[in-house]
Amino acid sequence: MQKDNKVTFENYAIFQTGGKQYQAIPGKTIAIEKIEGEAGTKIEFSEVLFRKTGEDKFEFGKPYLNDSIKASIVKQTKGPKLIVFRHKRRKKQRTKKGHRQPLTVIRIESL
């Protein structure tokens, strides 16, 4: 018999930045696409798509909600190194490239 290890959050939001969508939970740190700013800078995300405020209370944006999410920048960093290797067989053609995506780590302060 297995236990149900499902984690549920009372309030969270889904926001969009850099062409991607992220889940915002108060106090959580997440790595997003690079945005300009120094560590400790306060930022706001106004493109909020969805918000859960209680057990059965949901708000959906059409396309965005009027409220914004407040966060602060923790640090600027880079992601893991990705290796891109291309070759053509029997042609002695090989290309090896590396890439590290610049990221910004933020801490969600309030929804």
C-alpha positions in Angstrom: 0.0 0.0 0.0 1.5 3.3 -1.1 1.1 6.6 0.7 -0.1 9.7 -1.2 3.0 12.0 -1.3 1.1 14.9 -3.1 2.2 18.3 -2.0 -0.5 21.0 -2.1 -0.1 24.7 -1.6 -2.8 27.0 -0.3 -1.7 30.0 -2.4 0.4 30.3 -5.4 0.5 32.0 -8.8 1.7 31.3 -12.3 3.5 34.2 -14.0 5.2 34.7 -17.3 8.6 36.3 -18.0 11.2 35.7 -20.8 8.7 33.7 -22.8 8.4 31.0 -20.1 5.9 30.4 -17.3 6.9 29.9 -13.7 5.1 28.9 -10.4 5.4 31.5 -7.7 5.1 30.4 -4.0 5.8 33.0 -1.3 9.3 32.5 0.1 10.5 30.2 -2.7 13.6 30.9 -4.8 13.5 30.1 -8.5 15.9 30.5 -11.4 14.4 32.4 -14.3 15.7 33.8 -17.6 18.3 36.6 -17.1 16.9 40.0 -16.2 18.9 43.1 -15.5 19.6 44.1 -11.9 21.9 43.7 -9.0 21.5 41.4 -6.0 18.9 42.8 -3.5 17.0 44.8 -6.2 13.2 44.6 -5.8 11.3 43.7 -9.0 7.6 43.2 -10.0 6.1 40.8 -12.5 2.8 42.1 -13.9 2.1 39.3 -16.3 0.3 37.0 -13.8 -1.8 34.3 -15.6 -3.3 32.4 -12.7 -3.7 32.7 -8.9 -4.9 30.3 -6.2 -5.8 32.1 -3.0 -7.5 29.4 -1.0 -8.8 25.9 -1.0 -11.3 26.4 -3.7 -10.6 30.0 -4.8 -9.0 30.5 -8.2 -8.5 33.6 -10.4 -7.8 33.3 -14.1 -6.4 36.2 -16.2 -7.8 37.1 -19.6 -4.9 37.2 -20.5 -3.4 38.7 -17.3 -4.6 39.6 -13.8 -4.5 43.2 -12.6 -2.3 42.4 -9.6 1.5 41.8 -9.7 4.0 39.5 -8.0 6.8 41.2 -5.9 10.2 39.5 -5.8 13.8 40.4 -5.1 17.0 39.3 -7.0 19.2 36.9 -5.0 22.0 36.5 -7.5 23.0 36.5 -11.2 24.4 33.1 -12.3 24.8 30.7 -15.2 23.2 27.3 -15.7 25.0 24.0 -16.2 27.2 23.6 -19.2 25.5 21.9 -22.2 27.5 20.2 -24.9 26.4 20.4 -28.5 28.2 17.9 -30.7 27.4 17.6 -34.4 29.0 15.3 -36.9 28.6 13.9 -40.4 29.6 10.3 -40.7 32.3 9.3 -43.1 33.0 13.0 -43.9 35.4 13.8 -41.0 33.2 16.8 -40.1 32.8 17.3 -36.3 31.8 20.4 -34.3 31.8 20.6 -30.5 30.3 23.6 -28.8 29.5 24.4 -25.2 26.8 26.7 -23.8 25.8 28.1 -20.4 22.5 29.9 -20.1 22.6 33.1 -18.0 20.1 32.9 -15.2 18.7 35.2 -12.4 17.8 33.6 -9.1 14.9 35.4 -7.5 13.0 35.1 -4.2 9.2 35.5 -4.3 8.1 37.9 -1.5 4.4 38.4 -2.0 1.7 37.5 -4.4 
